Amino acid sequence: IEAYKEDLIITRKNNEYYKINFSELKKEEKKIKFTKYEINESFSKNRSIFDSLVFDDKIYVTTNTQYNDCKKLEIYFTKIKKKLDFKIFKSFDECISIGMGTSRLENYKFNGREGFLITTQDADNDKPGAKPQNDNSIFGKILFIDIKTKEFEIFSKGHRNAQGLFVKDDIILSTEHGPKGGDEINKIEFNKNYGWPIASYGEKYTSYNSK
């Protein structure tokens, strides 16, 4: 959910977009009037949306796209108008090797450059990979992307599955799914290592017997 001028813009995981005027939320009626956006056909097929961000009169979304035998993490954007015409903003070259469930996106100014922070995951329950500690991989990281050049760098690493990202000035907070009983809330700082998979609270999910 994002606020834009006099509207709420709601993005669904199934790639549907709606707007609701704030005045509708003040009414006592149970039914709320809303408008569903049209989107361009080239973006509409078989696509899951991980996160959305409204910034500078545009909607940015994180998603993935299948290219032959390689699925890639991507960011698309569109100007906010009656029909949303999504175009590619950034496609990461590295193939996704596990199921992606989320990739959070927030606006952030870093060293005087306007851009975005984006979370990536590398966790498949009890099968931790090596990518969060590998500086040659984008996965298991929080990345900073320059909005002008679209170049990116690793902001922090050692992340398992960041499901939430909050940015306020220089304060960055991330909520992260860990192993069973090992979820985390972290204050994110540049160039820090948050441990996964070499250090973590919690236990393997398979070590708990269901009753």
VEXVO-733089 format. One record per residue: residue number from 1; residue in three letters; z, x negated, y negated of N, C-alpha, C in turn. Coordinates in pm, 1 decimal, always signed. Layout:
{site NUM; "ala"; {Z; X; Y}; {Z; X; Y}; {Z; X; Y}},
...
END
This chain:
{site 1; "ile"; {+0.0; -85.1; +118.6}; {+0.0; +0.0; +0.0}; {+0.0; -89.2; -124.3}},
{site 2; "glu"; {-90.3; -62.7; -216.8}; {-100.4; -139.2; -340.6}; {-109.5; -43.6; -459.5}},
{site 3; "ala"; {-51.7; -83.2; -572.1}; {-62.6; -5.0; -695.0}; {-178.4; -57.7; -777.7}},
{site 4; "tyr"; {-260.3; +35.4; -830.3}; {-372.6; -2.4; -915.8}; {-387.4; +101.6; -1026.0}},
{site 5; "lys"; {-358.7; +61.6; -1147.2}; {-362.6; +150.4; -1264.1}; {-278.3; +274.0; -1236.9}},
{site 6; "glu"; {-339.8; +393.0; -1224.7}; {-264.7; +517.5; -1205.7}; {-265.5; +564.3; -1060.9}},
{site 7; "asp"; {-304.7; +477.0; -969.5}; {-320.9; +517.7; -829.7}; {-246.3; +424.8; -734.1}},
{site 8; "leu"; {-215.3; +481.7; -617.9}; {-179.6; +402.0; -502.1}; {-304.5; +385.7; -416.9}},
{site 9; "ile"; {-331.0; +264.5; -373.4}; {-441.3; +240.6; -281.1}; {-380.9; +206.2; -145.3}},
{site 10; "ile"; {-420.4; +283.0; -45.8}; {-365.5; +269.2; +88.7}; {-474.1; +218.9; +182.2}},
{site 11; "thr"; {-445.1; +110.2; +251.5}; {-537.0; +54.1; +350.1}; {-480.3; +76.5; +488.8}},
{site 12; "arg"; {-560.7; +130.5; +578.2}; {-518.8; +149.8; +716.7}; {-575.3; +37.9; +804.0}},
{site 13; "lys"; {-506.5; +12.1; +913.1}; {-550.7; -94.3; +1003.0}; {-689.7; -68.0; +1058.1}},
{site 14; "asn"; {-727.3; +60.5; +1069.4}; {-858.0; +95.6; +1124.9}; {-970.8; +89.7; +1021.3}},
{site 15; "asn"; {-944.1; +21.9; +906.0}; {-1048.1; -1.9; +806.5}; {-1084.5; +124.3; +728.7}},
{site 16; "glu"; {-984.9; +206.0; +697.9}; {-1002.5; +321.4; +610.3}; {-920.1; +298.4; +484.1}},
{site 17; "tyr"; {-972.0; +350.2; +370.0}; {-912.3; +323.7; +239.7}; {-897.8; +455.0; +162.6}},
{site 18; "tyr"; {-780.4; +475.8; +104.0}; {-751.1; +599.3; +33.1}; {-685.3; +567.4; -100.9}},
{site 19; "lys"; {-698.8; +660.1; -194.7}; {-623.0; +648.4; -318.5}; {-552.6; +780.5; -348.1}},
{site 20; "ile"; {-432.9; +767.8; -402.5}; {-350.7; +882.9; -439.9}; {-302.0; +860.5; -582.2}},
{site 21; "asn"; {-328.2; +953.6; -670.1}; {-280.1; +942.1; -806.5}; {-128.2; +958.4; -809.4}},
{site 22; "phe"; {-63.0; +878.9; -892.0}; {+83.2; +883.5; -899.0}; {+134.9; +1022.6; -934.8}},
{site 23; "ser"; {+56.7; +1100.2; -1009.6}; {+100.9; +1233.9; -1048.9}; {+121.6; +1323.5; -927.7}},
{site 24; "glu"; {+46.1; +1296.4; -819.3}; {+61.0; +1376.5; -698.0}; {+198.6; +1357.6; -634.4}},
{site 25; "leu"; {+257.3; +1241.8; -654.1}; {+386.7; +1212.3; -592.4}; {+502.7; +1280.1; -664.7}},
{site 26; "lys"; {+475.2; +1332.7; -783.6}; {+580.1; +1399.3; -861.6}; {+583.5; +1549.4; -835.7}},
{site 27; "lys"; {+484.9; +1600.7; -765.1}; {+477.7; +1744.5; -739.3}; {+570.5; +1782.7; -625.0}},
{site 28; "glu"; {+609.5; +1908.7; -623.2}; {+697.4; +1958.2; -517.8}; {+619.8; +2010.5; -397.1}},
{site 29; "glu"; {+489.4; +2024.0; -410.2}; {+410.3; +2071.9; -297.6}; {+413.4; +1970.2; -183.4}},
{site 30; "lys"; {+407.2; +2023.0; -60.9}; {+410.9; +1935.4; +55.7}; {+278.5; +1863.4; +76.7}},
{site 31; "lys"; {+169.5; +1926.1; +35.9}; {+38.8; +1863.9; +53.3}; {+4.8; +1777.5; -67.7}},
{site 32; "ile"; {-36.3; +1656.1; -40.8}; {-72.7; +1561.5; -145.6}; {-224.2; +1544.0; -145.1}},
{site 33; "lys"; {-285.7; +1555.7; -261.4}; {-429.5; +1535.6; -272.3}; {-460.1; +1386.1; -270.4}},
{site 34; "phe"; {-563.3; +1350.0; -198.2}; {-603.0; +1209.5; -190.9}; {-754.2; +1200.7; -181.9}},
{site 35; "thr"; {-804.3; +1082.5; -208.1}; {-947.9; +1055.5; -199.0}; {-969.8; +942.0; -100.7}},
{site 36; "lys"; {-1065.0; +961.2; -10.7}; {-1101.5; +855.1; +82.8}; {-1222.5; +781.3; +28.7}},
{site 37; "tyr"; {-1211.7; +649.5; +21.8}; {-1323.0; +568.2; -25.9}; {-1433.2; +558.0; +80.1}},
{site 38; "glu"; {-1556.5; +559.2; +34.8}; {-1667.9; +518.2; +119.9}; {-1670.6; +365.3; +123.5}},
{site 39; "ile"; {-1718.0; +308.4; +234.6}; {-1734.7; +163.8; +241.2}; {-1873.8; +131.1; +293.8}},
{site 40; "asn"; {-1920.5; +11.4; +262.3}; {-2054.7; -27.7; +305.6}; {-2061.8; -39.2; +456.9}},
{site 41; "glu"; {-2173.9; +2.8; +511.9}; {-2190.0; +12.9; +656.5}; {-2175.0; -121.3; +726.8}},
{site 42; "ser"; {-2218.2; -229.0; +663.3}; {-2212.8; -359.9; +727.6}; {-2069.8; -406.9; +753.2}},
{site 43; "phe"; {-1974.0; -346.6; +683.0}; {-1833.5; -385.8; +699.0}; {-1753.8; -286.1; +783.3}},
{site 44; "ser"; {-1813.4; -175.3; +817.6}; {-1735.6; -62.6; +869.4}; {-1719.0; -59.4; +1021.1}},
{site 45; "lys"; {-1791.9; -142.5; +1095.6}; {-1795.3; -125.9; +1240.4}; {-1695.0; -215.6; +1313.2}},
{site 46; "asn"; {-1616.5; -153.7; +1403.2}; {-1530.2; -226.2; +1498.1}; {-1449.6; -336.5; +1430.7}},
{site 47; "arg"; {-1370.4; -301.5; +1331.3}; {-1298.3; -401.8; +1254.5}; {-1154.3; -358.5; +1232.0}},
{site 48; "ser"; {-1061.0; -449.3; +1256.6}; {-920.1; -426.5; +1225.3}; {-884.6; -500.5; +1097.5}},
{site 49; "ile"; {-804.6; -435.9; +1014.3}; {-758.9; -496.3; +889.5}; {-613.8; -540.2; +907.1}},
{site 50; "phe"; {-585.4; -665.6; +873.8}; {-451.2; -719.4; +888.9}; {-365.6; -697.1; +764.3}},
{site 51; "asp"; {-425.9; -711.6; +646.3}; {-350.4; -694.7; +522.0}; {-448.1; -670.2; +408.7}},
{site 52; "ser"; {-397.5; -614.6; +299.2}; {-480.3; -592.4; +180.8}; {-402.0; -633.0; +56.8}},
{site 53; "leu"; {-475.4; -670.1; -46.6}; {-414.8; -711.8; -173.6}; {-505.3; -668.0; -287.0}},
{site 54; "val"; {-448.0; -600.7; -386.3}; {-522.5; -566.2; -507.1}; {-492.2; -671.5; -612.6}},
{site 55; "phe"; {-599.4; -735.5; -661.4}; {-584.1; -840.1; -762.2}; {-708.8; -844.8; -848.3}},
{site 56; "asp"; {-690.7; -842.4; -980.3}; {-799.4; -857.7; -1076.1}; {-911.0; -755.3; -1051.8}},
{site 57; "asp"; {-872.6; -628.1; -1039.4}; {-966.6; -516.3; -1021.3}; {-1047.4; -524.7; -892.3}},
{site 58; "lys"; {-992.6; -595.4; -794.3}; {-1059.3; -608.6; -665.2}; {-959.0; -584.8; -552.2}},
{site 59; "ile"; {-1012.0; -545.5; -436.5}; {-934.2; -537.8; -314.6}; {-975.7; -653.7; -225.5}},
{site 60; "tyr"; {-878.3; -731.9; -182.0}; {-900.8; -838.6; -84.3}; {-835.4; -796.8; +46.7}},
{site 61; "val"; {-903.1; -821.6; +157.4}; {-846.3; -787.2; +288.0}; {-863.5; -904.1; +384.1}},
{site 62; "thr"; {-769.8; -916.0; +476.4}; {-782.3; -1012.8; +584.8}; {-823.0; -938.8; +711.8}},
{site 63; "thr"; {-912.6; -1001.1; +788.2}; {-967.6; -938.5; +908.2}; {-1019.8; -1049.0; +999.5}},
{site 64; "asn"; {-1077.0; -1011.2; +1112.4}; {-1148.4; -1110.5; +1193.4}; {-1284.7; -1054.2; +1232.6}},
{site 65; "thr"; {-1377.3; -1144.8; +1261.4}; {-1514.4; -1107.3; +1294.7}; {-1559.2; -1187.3; +1415.6}},
{site 66; "gln"; {-1624.9; -1119.9; +1508.8}; {-1675.3; -1185.5; +1629.2}; {-1815.0; -1241.0; +1603.3}},
{site 67; "tyr"; {-1831.8; -1370.6; +1625.6}; {-1961.8; -1436.8; +1616.9}; {-1992.7; -1497.1; +1753.3}},
{site 68; "asn"; {-2078.8; -1432.1; +1830.1}; {-2110.1; -1477.2; +1966.0}; {-1980.4; -1498.8; +2043.0}},
{site 69; "asp"; {-1948.5; -1622.9; +2080.4}; {-1827.3; -1648.9; +2157.7}; {-1712.6; -1700.3; +2071.2}},
{site 70; "cys"; {-1720.8; -1682.6; +1939.9}; {-1617.2; -1732.3; +1848.4}; {-1573.5; -1621.2; +1753.4}},
{site 71; "lys"; {-1444.4; -1591.0; +1754.3}; {-1388.1; -1493.2; +1661.3}; {-1318.6; -1569.6; +1548.4}},
{site 72; "lys"; {-1352.0; -1535.5; +1423.3}; {-1302.2; -1610.5; +1308.9}; {-1216.4; -1525.1; +1216.8}},
{site 73; "leu"; {-1113.5; -1587.4; +1160.2}; {-1032.0; -1524.2; +1057.5}; {-1108.3; -1528.6; +925.9}},
{site 74; "glu"; {-1111.9; -1412.7; +855.0}; {-1190.4; -1405.2; +731.8}; {-1119.0; -1323.0; +625.2}},
{site 75; "ile"; {-1157.5; -1349.4; +500.5}; {-1113.4; -1270.3; +385.5}; {-1237.1; -1208.1; +322.4}},
{site 76; "tyr"; {-1232.4; -1076.6; +298.3}; {-1339.1; -1006.0; +229.0}; {-1283.7; -947.8; +99.2}},
{site 77; "phe"; {-1374.6; -914.6; +7.0}; {-1329.8; -853.6; -118.1}; {-1433.8; -753.6; -166.2}},
{site 78; "thr"; {-1389.1; -663.8; -253.0}; {-1477.6; -566.9; -316.5}; {-1420.6; -528.3; -452.1}},
{site 79; "lys"; {-1507.8; -500.2; -546.2}; {-1462.8; -439.7; -671.3}; {-1416.7; -297.4; -641.5}},
{site 80; "ile"; {-1317.1; -252.7; -713.6}; {-1264.3; -117.9; -692.2}; {-1353.7; -18.0; -765.9}},
{site 81; "lys"; {-1427.2; +59.9; -689.3}; {-1515.4; +161.8; -743.9}; {-1528.8; +272.4; -640.3}},
{site 82; "lys"; {-1612.8; +371.2; -668.3}; {-1620.7; +488.6; -581.3}; {-1656.0; +450.5; -437.9}},
{site 83; "lys"; {-1753.6; +360.7; -421.8}; {-1787.9; +309.6; -289.1}; {-1753.1; +162.5; -283.5}},
{site 84; "leu"; {-1672.7; +124.6; -184.7}; {-1628.2; -12.8; -171.1}; {-1734.9; -94.0; -98.2}},
{site 85; "asp"; {-1782.5; -198.2; -165.0}; {-1889.6; -282.4; -111.0}; {-1831.0; -419.4; -75.6}},
{site 86; "phe"; {-1777.4; -430.4; +45.2}; {-1708.1; -552.4; +84.8}; {-1805.7; -666.8; +110.5}},
{site 87; "lys"; {-1769.5; -783.7; +57.4}; {-1847.1; -905.6; +78.3}; {-1751.9; -1017.1; +120.5}},
{site 88; "ile"; {-1806.2; -1117.5; +185.6}; {-1724.0; -1226.4; +235.7}; {-1670.8; -1310.8; +120.2}},
{site 89; "phe"; {-1543.4; -1342.0; +124.6}; {-1482.0; -1434.3; +29.8}; {-1458.3; -1569.8; +94.8}},
{site 90; "lys"; {-1402.7; -1566.7; +216.8}; {-1374.0; -1691.5; +287.3}; {-1378.3; -1667.5; +437.1}},
{site 91; "ser"; {-1452.5; -1752.6; +508.3}; {-1454.0; -1751.3; +653.9}; {-1404.9; -1886.9; +702.2}},
{site 92; "phe"; {-1303.5; -1886.9; +787.1}; {-1248.8; -2011.5; +840.4}; {-1327.7; -2051.7; +965.3}},
{site 93; "asp"; {-1358.9; -2178.7; +976.6}; {-1446.3; -2226.4; +1083.0}; {-1380.8; -2222.4; +1220.9}},
{site 94; "glu"; {-1250.3; -2242.2; +1227.0}; {-1181.9; -2254.2; +1356.1}; {-1178.6; -2120.9; +1429.7}},
{site 95; "cys"; {-1209.8; -2122.3; +1557.6}; {-1208.6; -2000.2; +1638.0}; {-1065.7; -1956.9; +1668.7}},
{site 96; "ile"; {-1045.0; -1826.5; +1671.6}; {-916.1; -1770.2; +1710.1}; {-905.4; -1775.1; +1862.2}},
{site 97; "ser"; {-795.9; -1831.4; +1913.4}; {-782.6; -1849.3; +2058.0}; {-686.0; -1750.3; +2121.4}},
{site 98; "ile"; {-608.0; -1676.5; +2038.2}; {-516.9; -1574.2; +2089.0}; {-540.3; -1445.5; +2011.5}},
{site 99; "gly"; {-475.7; -1338.4; +2054.8}; {-488.1; -1212.9; +1982.3}; {-423.7; -1222.0; +1845.5}},
{site 100; "met"; {-496.1; -1181.3; +1741.6}; {-442.2; -1179.9; +1606.0}; {-387.2; -1041.7; +1576.3}},
{site 101; "gly"; {-262.5; -1036.6; +1528.3}; {-203.1; -909.3; +1493.1}; {-177.7; -892.8; +1345.5}},
{site 102; "thr"; {-176.7; -1006.0; +1273.5}; {-148.5; -998.4; +1131.0}; {-197.8; -1123.8; +1061.6}},
{site 103; "ser"; {-220.0; -1112.0; +932.2}; {-249.7; -1225.9; +845.6}; {-223.9; -1179.4; +703.3}},
{site 104; "arg"; {-106.2; -1210.1; +651.5}; {-62.8; -1158.0; +522.2}; {-126.0; -1235.2; +407.1}},
{site 105; "leu"; {-143.1; -1164.9; +294.9}; {-213.4; -1220.4; +180.1}; {-137.3; -1186.7; +52.7}},
{site 106; "glu"; {-111.3; -1288.5; -31.1}; {-44.8; -1268.7; -159.3}; {-106.3; -1360.1; -263.9}},
{site 107; "asn"; {-110.5; -1311.4; -388.2}; {-157.2; -1393.1; -499.5}; {-51.0; -1497.5; -535.7}},
{site 108; "tyr"; {-96.7; -1619.8; -568.3}; {-2.3; -1727.0; -600.8}; {-72.1; -1831.0; -687.0}},
{site 109; "lys"; {-0.5; -1881.3; -787.9}; {-52.6; -1989.2; -871.9}; {+15.7; -2118.2; -829.9}},
{site 110; "phe"; {-65.9; -2217.0; -789.0}; {-14.5; -2341.9; -732.7}; {-73.1; -2460.3; -808.5}},
{site 111; "asn"; {+15.2; -2538.3; -868.5}; {-27.7; -2655.5; -947.4}; {-134.1; -2618.9; -1050.3}},
{site 112; "gly"; {-112.1; -2505.1; -1117.1}; {-202.6; -2461.0; -1222.4}; {-328.8; -2394.1; -1173.6}},
{site 113; "arg"; {-345.5; -2377.3; -1041.8}; {-465.1; -2315.3; -985.6}; {-434.1; -2174.4; -935.8}},
{site 114; "glu"; {-518.0; -2080.1; -972.4}; {-502.3; -1942.2; -924.5}; {-557.0; -1932.9; -783.6}},
{site 115; "gly"; {-484.9; -1861.0; -698.7}; {-533.7; -1847.6; -562.5}; {-449.8; -1754.0; -479.9}},
{site 116; "phe"; {-454.5; -1773.7; -349.1}; {-384.9; -1687.7; -254.7}; {-308.0; -1770.8; -153.6}},
{site 117; "leu"; {-197.9; -1715.3; -106.8}; {-131.1; -1763.0; +13.1}; {-169.3; -1670.0; +126.9}},
{site 118; "ile"; {-202.8; -1726.5; +241.6}; {-238.9; -1647.9; +358.4}; {-164.2; -1701.3; +479.7}},
{site 119; "thr"; {-105.1; -1611.3; +558.0}; {-33.9; -1651.6; +678.7}; {-127.5; -1644.8; +798.6}},
{site 120; "thr"; {-106.3; -1736.9; +891.8}; {-179.8; -1734.1; +1018.0}; {-79.1; -1748.4; +1131.2}},
{site 121; "gln"; {-109.8; -1695.5; +1246.6}; {-14.3; -1697.7; +1356.8}; {-67.2; -1778.4; +1473.8}},
{site 122; "asp"; {+26.9; -1822.6; +1558.3}; {-10.1; -1886.2; +1684.5}; {+104.7; -1863.2; +1781.7}},
{site 123; "ala"; {+107.4; -1746.0; +1839.2}; {+213.6; -1710.3; +1932.9}; {+164.0; -1602.6; +2026.9}},
{site 124; "asp"; {+188.3; -1621.1; +2154.8}; {+152.2; -1521.8; +2255.3}; {+273.7; -1501.4; +2345.2}},
{site 125; "asn"; {+377.4; -1439.6; +2287.8}; {+505.5; -1418.3; +2354.4}; {+562.0; -1549.3; +2409.9}},
{site 126; "asp"; {+560.0; -1570.3; +2538.6}; {+625.4; -1686.8; +2598.2}; {+531.4; -1804.5; +2620.6}},
{site 127; "lys"; {+416.6; -1805.6; +2552.0}; {+322.1; -1914.7; +2570.3}; {+293.7; -1981.6; +2435.5}},
{site 128; "pro"; {+388.1; -2058.6; +2384.1}; {+367.4; -2124.1; +2254.4}; {+256.9; -2228.1; +2262.0}},
{site 129; "gly"; {+175.7; -2233.5; +2158.0}; {+69.5; -2332.5; +2151.5}; {+110.5; -2451.1; +2066.0}},
{site 130; "ala"; {+21.5; -2547.1; +2054.9}; {+49.0; -2669.0; +1978.6}; {-4.3; -2662.2; +1835.7}},
{site 131; "lys"; {-79.5; -2557.9; +1802.1}; {-147.9; -2553.5; +1673.1}; {-54.8; -2550.2; +1551.0}},
{site 132; "pro"; {+63.1; -2484.5; +1557.8}; {+148.8; -2483.1; +1438.5}; {+192.2; -2621.0; +1390.3}},
{site 133; "gln"; {+192.4; -2720.7; +1480.4}; {+229.9; -2856.8; +1442.2}; {+108.3; -2947.6; +1423.0}},
{site 134; "asn"; {-10.4; -2892.5; +1439.3}; {-133.3; -2970.7; +1430.9}; {-196.2; -2950.9; +1293.4}},
{site 135; "asp"; {-200.7; -3057.1; +1212.7}; {-253.5; -3046.8; +1076.6}; {-404.4; -3027.5; +1073.4}},
{site 136; "asn"; {-470.7; -3037.7; +1186.8}; {-614.8; -3013.2; +1194.2}; {-647.4; -2868.8; +1229.6}},
{site 137; "ser"; {-545.6; -2786.0; +1245.6}; {-564.0; -2644.5; +1276.8}; {-510.0; -2559.0; +1163.0}},
{site 138; "ile"; {-574.1; -2445.2; +1139.4}; {-525.8; -2352.4; +1036.3}; {-416.8; -2260.4; +1089.1}},
{site 139; "phe"; {-396.5; -2255.6; +1220.6}; {-309.3; -2153.8; +1279.8}; {-163.8; -2199.9; +1288.3}},
{site 140; "gly"; {-73.3; -2101.2; +1274.1}; {+68.8; -2131.4; +1267.3}; {+106.7; -2190.1; +1132.7}},
{site 141; "lys"; {+33.8; -2149.0; +1028.3}; {+50.5; -2206.9; +894.9}; {+62.2; -2097.0; +788.5}},
{site 142; "ile"; {+103.0; -2139.9; +669.8}; {+74.4; -2066.3; +546.9}; {-19.1; -2155.4; +467.3}},
{site 143; "leu"; {-135.1; -2101.3; +429.5}; {-237.6; -2176.6; +359.0}; {-245.3; -2131.9; +214.3}},
{site 144; "phe"; {-281.7; -2226.3; +126.0}; {-315.5; -2190.8; -11.8}; {-466.0; -2203.6; -28.4}},
{site 145; "ile"; {-529.4; -2099.9; -84.8}; {-673.5; -2098.6; -108.0}; {-699.4; -2087.2; -257.9}},
{site 146; "asp"; {-772.9; -2181.1; -313.2}; {-812.2; -2177.8; -453.7}; {-915.4; -2066.9; -473.0}},
{site 147; "ile"; {-889.9; -1975.1; -565.1}; {-977.1; -1859.2; -580.8}; {-1114.6; -1897.6; -636.2}},
{site 148; "lys"; {-1124.3; -2008.6; -709.0}; {-1252.2; -2051.0; -765.6}; {-1333.7; -2132.7; -666.3}},
{site 149; "thr"; {-1272.7; -2234.8; -608.8}; {-1346.4; -2324.6; -520.2}; {-1349.0; -2275.9; -376.2}},
{site 150; "lys"; {-1253.1; -2188.4; -339.5}; {-1235.0; -2138.0; -203.0}; {-1192.8; -2248.3; -105.0}},
{site 151; "glu"; {-1157.6; -2363.3; -158.3}; {-1101.8; -2468.8; -74.9}; {-956.3; -2436.2; -43.2}},
{site 152; "phe"; {-909.7; -2480.7; +73.5}; {-773.1; -2448.0; +112.8}; {-699.3; -2573.7; +157.9}},
{site 153; "glu"; {-567.0; -2562.1; +157.2}; {-481.9; -2668.5; +208.1}; {-360.7; -2606.7; +275.6}},
{site 154; "ile"; {-298.0; -2681.7; +363.6}; {-177.7; -2634.2; +432.1}; {-62.2; -2634.3; +333.5}},
{site 155; "phe"; {-1.8; -2518.7; +312.2}; {+114.0; -2506.5; +224.3}; {+243.0; -2531.0; +303.2}},
{site 156; "ser"; {+252.7; -2472.8; +422.2}; {+364.7; -2498.0; +512.6}; {+317.2; -2478.0; +655.8}},
{site 157; "lys"; {+390.9; -2534.3; +751.4}; {+348.5; -2524.7; +891.3}; {+468.1; -2493.6; +980.6}},
{site 158; "gly"; {+440.5; -2482.9; +1112.1}; {+547.2; -2453.4; +1206.5}; {+585.1; -2307.3; +1210.6}},
{site 159; "his"; {+487.4; -2218.8; +1187.3}; {+513.5; -2074.4; +1187.0}; {+463.5; -2011.4; +1316.8}},
{site 160; "arg"; {+540.4; -1915.5; +1367.1}; {+504.4; -1848.9; +1492.2}; {+419.9; -1725.3; +1467.2}},
{site 161; "asn"; {+477.4; -1628.3; +1395.9}; {+409.4; -1500.3; +1375.3}; {+465.9; -1435.0; +1250.0}},
{site 162; "ala"; {+415.9; -1477.2; +1135.0}; {+466.2; -1426.5; +1006.8}; {+413.3; -1285.1; +983.0}},
{site 163; "gln"; {+503.7; -1187.9; +983.4}; {+465.2; -1047.7; +966.0}; {+481.5; -999.1; +823.2}},
{site 164; "gly"; {+551.8; -1075.4; +740.3}; {+573.7; -1033.0; +602.2}; {+567.9; -1151.6; +508.1}},
{site 165; "leu"; {+516.9; -1128.1; +385.8}; {+507.5; -1234.0; +285.6}; {+534.8; -1172.3; +149.0}},
{site 166; "phe"; {+629.1; -1232.2; +76.0}; {+667.7; -1184.2; -57.3}; {+661.6; -1300.3; -154.6}},
{site 167; "val"; {+597.4; -1278.1; -269.8}; {+585.9; -1381.3; -371.6}; {+629.7; -1323.7; -506.2}},
{site 168; "lys"; {+720.7; -1393.2; -570.5}; {+764.7; -1358.4; -706.4}; {+784.5; -1488.2; -782.5}},
{site 169; "asp"; {+691.6; -1516.7; -875.2}; {+692.5; -1643.6; -947.9}; {+688.3; -1758.7; -847.4}},
{site 170; "asp"; {+791.1; -1843.5; -844.2}; {+792.4; -1956.2; -750.4}; {+873.6; -1928.1; -624.2}},
{site 171; "ile"; {+918.8; -1804.8; -608.4}; {+995.0; -1768.6; -489.3}; {+899.9; -1710.6; -385.1}},
{site 172; "ile"; {+898.0; -1770.1; -267.4}; {+813.8; -1724.1; -156.8}; {+903.4; -1698.0; -37.0}},
{site 173; "leu"; {+901.3; -1575.9; +14.7}; {+979.9; -1539.8; +132.0}; {+885.5; -1492.4; +242.3}},
{site 174; "ser"; {+916.5; -1532.6; +364.4}; {+836.0; -1491.8; +479.6}; {+928.1; -1439.0; +588.4}},
{site 175; "thr"; {+891.9; -1324.1; +645.0}; {+961.4; -1273.3; +762.8}; {+874.9; -1302.8; +883.5}},
{site 176; "glu"; {+938.3; -1352.7; +990.2}; {+862.1; -1407.2; +1101.7}; {+919.9; -1363.8; +1235.5}},
{site 177; "his"; {+833.6; -1313.0; +1323.5}; {+874.6; -1282.2; +1459.5}; {+893.3; -1412.2; +1537.4}},
{site 178; "gly"; {+1011.8; -1427.3; +1596.2}; {+1037.6; -1540.4; +1683.6}; {+1043.2; -1495.0; +1827.9}},
{site 179; "pro"; {+1093.5; -1580.4; +1917.4}; {+1121.6; -1536.3; +2053.9}; {+1228.2; -1426.3; +2051.9}},
{site 180; "lys"; {+1265.2; -1375.3; +2169.0}; {+1362.4; -1267.0; +2178.2}; {+1493.2; -1307.1; +2109.6}},
{site 181; "gly"; {+1528.5; -1234.4; +2002.3}; {+1651.0; -1264.5; +1929.0}; {+1637.0; -1378.5; +1830.1}},
{site 182; "gly"; {+1514.9; -1423.5; +1803.6}; {+1495.7; -1538.6; +1716.4}; {+1410.0; -1511.5; +1594.5}},
{site 183; "asp"; {+1408.2; -1387.0; +1546.1}; {+1331.8; -1356.7; +1424.8}; {+1391.9; -1430.7; +1305.4}},
{site 184; "glu"; {+1308.4; -1456.3; +1204.1}; {+1350.9; -1539.7; +1092.4}; {+1311.7; -1478.1; +958.4}},
{site 185; "ile"; {+1391.1; -1507.5; +856.1}; {+1352.7; -1489.5; +716.2}; {+1361.7; -1626.6; +652.5}},
{site 186; "asn"; {+1248.7; -1676.0; +602.8}; {+1244.6; -1811.4; +548.8}; {+1205.8; -1812.2; +401.8}},
{site 187; "lys"; {+1272.1; -1899.7; +325.6}; {+1225.8; -1931.5; +190.9}; {+1124.6; -2044.6; +206.0}},
{site 188; "ile"; {+1001.5; -2017.9; +167.0}; {+891.8; -2111.0; +192.7}; {+879.5; -2211.1; +77.5}},
{site 189; "glu"; {+873.7; -2337.3; +113.4}; {+852.6; -2444.3; +16.8}; {+732.6; -2528.6; +59.8}},
{site 190; "phe"; {+664.1; -2583.6; -38.5}; {+542.6; -2659.7; -11.7}; {+570.1; -2780.4; +77.3}},
{site 191; "asn"; {+482.9; -2797.6; +175.4}; {+482.1; -2914.7; +263.2}; {+602.4; -2920.4; +357.7}},
{site 192; "lys"; {+668.9; -2806.5; +379.3}; {+782.2; -2803.1; +471.4}; {+735.8; -2757.3; +610.1}},
{site 193; "asn"; {+812.8; -2799.2; +709.9}; {+785.2; -2765.4; +849.3}; {+893.9; -2669.4; +897.3}},
{site 194; "tyr"; {+853.5; -2550.5; +944.1}; {+949.6; -2447.7; +983.6}; {+970.5; -2440.2; +1134.9}},
{site 195; "gly"; {+925.3; -2542.1; +1206.5}; {+979.5; -2570.5; +1338.0}; {+903.9; -2527.7; +1461.2}},
{site 196; "trp"; {+831.9; -2415.9; +1453.0}; {+772.1; -2363.5; +1575.1}; {+659.5; -2454.8; +1624.7}},
{site 197; "pro"; {+650.6; -2482.2; +1756.4}; {+738.5; -2436.7; +1865.5}; {+841.8; -2540.9; +1909.2}},
{site 198; "ile"; {+861.9; -2646.7; +1829.2}; {+954.6; -2752.8; +1871.3}; {+1099.9; -2717.0; +1843.7}},
{site 199; "ala"; {+1123.3; -2619.7; +1754.9}; {+1260.7; -2577.4; +1724.5}; {+1260.0; -2429.5; +1690.3}},
{site 200; "ser"; {+1348.9; -2353.2; +1755.1}; {+1353.3; -2209.8; +1730.4}; {+1480.6; -2150.6; +1788.3}},
{site 201; "tyr"; {+1529.2; -2045.8; +1726.5}; {+1633.2; -1964.0; +1788.5}; {+1566.4; -1867.6; +1886.6}},
{site 202; "gly"; {+1647.9; -1803.1; +1968.9}; {+1596.6; -1700.3; +2058.4}; {+1567.9; -1751.8; +2198.2}},
{site 203; "glu"; {+1531.6; -1658.1; +2284.4}; {+1505.6; -1686.9; +2425.2}; {+1367.8; -1632.3; +2462.9}},
{site 204; "lys"; {+1315.6; -1680.0; +2576.4}; {+1191.0; -1625.7; +2627.4}; {+1207.1; -1477.0; +2656.9}},
{site 205; "tyr"; {+1103.6; -1400.0; +2631.7}; {+1108.7; -1257.6; +2661.7}; {+1125.8; -1233.9; +2811.6}},
{site 206; "thr"; {+1066.8; -1318.8; +2893.6}; {+1076.5; -1299.4; +3038.4}; {+1214.0; -1332.2; +3093.0}},
{site 207; "ser"; {+1301.1; -1393.9; +3011.8}; {+1435.8; -1425.1; +3058.0}; {+1529.9; -1306.1; +3047.7}},
{site 208; "tyr"; {+1481.0; -1195.2; +2986.9}; {+1561.0; -1074.3; +2976.2}; {+1514.2; -973.3; +3080.5}},
{site 209; "asn"; {+1603.8; -927.4; +3161.9}; {+1570.8; -826.9; +3262.9}; {+1587.1; -687.5; +3202.1}},
{site 210; "ser"; {+1484.4; -606.6; +3214.6}; {+1492.3; -469.9; +3163.1}; {+1583.6; -387.5; +3251.1}},
{site 211; "lys"; {+1665.1; -302.9; +3190.7}; {+1759.3; -218.3; +3264.9}; {+1731.8; -72.5; +3233.9}},
END
